[in-house]
Amino acid sequence: MDTYNVIGCRFKHYKGGLYKVIGEAIHTETEEKLVTYEDLDGILRARPKDMFFGTVVVDGKEIKRFTKIN
């Protein structure tokens, strides 16, 4: 998924947290693409893009780590 298409969109983490995507950053040493996002308290976070848009296994079922809600 293209990060730039979801800037400003809200996502729900599979554990329940709500977040807003701020943008994309590039790791200065590895050049890995990171998604930058903030929680409802305004705390900024970054996660590798592949991980942000990836899946996790919960109770034997593969689900999205983050689900777009708007």
Buried (B, 14 or more C-beta within 10 A) or exposed (E): EEBEEBBEEBBBBEEEEEBBBBBBBEEEEEEEBBBBBEEEEEEEBBBBBEBBBEEBEEEEEEEBBBEEEE
